[in-house]
Amino acid sequence: MISKLDANDLFDVYGDLLTKRQREILSLYYEEDFSYTEISEELEISRAAAMDSVHRATKLLEKYEAAIGYVAKKKLLDAWILQHEDVEQIEILKEIF
């Protein structure tokens, strides 16, 4: 499974492609840092259902990223920007993306 930081990035970009329930569960897990037990209590579902939902929805986010690659490209661009100090070029790139 990917790190919570990477999953958060994917959730920010592709979260709207998930169902409302998947977004709710992933928001509790990744953004609110709830445990599976806390999610199950909050949503009145079993702990296994909470865990399964997190895993399935995260896999969907990974699938979207594999197909689209936005997050990886953005990270490369951010790294490139940090290496270059030409402010004018940075401003141009920010406008493009």
N, C-alpha and C positions, 0 to 999 in steps of 0.2 A: 504494500500500500504506500502511496506517496505521502510526503510530509504534510502536516497540517498547513504550513505556510504555502506550499505549492497548491494544495487543494483549495485554500482560500482564494488564491489568484484565479484558479479555474472557475470557482464558484462566482466570483465577481464578474467574470466575462461571460460565462455560459449558463449561469443560474436561471436566467429567464427561459431557457429551453427545457427546464425540468417542470414537473407538475407542481402544483401549489403545495401538496403534502411533502414532496421530496425537498422543495425549497425550505419548508418549515423545519423539517428534520435536520437538514444540513446546516441551516442557520443556527440551530441550537447546538449542534456538534462542533462546527468549525468557528462560528463567530462568538457564541456564548460559552464555548468550552464545556458543555454539558457532557457527562458520562452517558453511556448507554442506559444505565439504571435511571439517571435523572431524566433522560428523554422519555423513557417508558413511563415513568411516574407522571411527568408533565402532560403527555399525550394520551395516557391511559391505554398503552399498548404493551405487549410483552417486551422484555429486554432483548430477546432474540429477534423480534420484529424490528426493533430500533437498530440493532446491529446490522441486520440484513439490509435495511433501507439505506443506511449510511454507505455500506459497501457497494450496493447496486447503483446508487445515485453517483457516487464517486467514480465508479467505472464508466458511467455515462459521460461524466465530465472529461475523463481521460480520453474517451472515444472521440468526443467533439474536438478536443485539442489535437489529437492525432490526425484528424481529417482537415482541420482548419489551420492550426499552428499559430494562432494569434499571440498567445502568451509567450511562446518561445521566441517569436520574432520581436515582440516588444522588449523582452529581456536582452536580446542581442543589440537592439537599437539603444536601449538605456546604457548598456555597457560601452558601446561605441561613443555615445555622447559624453560619458564620464572621462573617456580617454582624450577627448579633443576639447581644447579650450577656446576655439573660435566661436565666440558668442553669437555672431551673425549666422553662422551655419546652424548652430543649435536652435536658434529662434525659427529659422526656416524649416528645420525638421519637425519642430514642435507643431508648427502650423499644418504641415503635411499630414502628420499622424494625430 
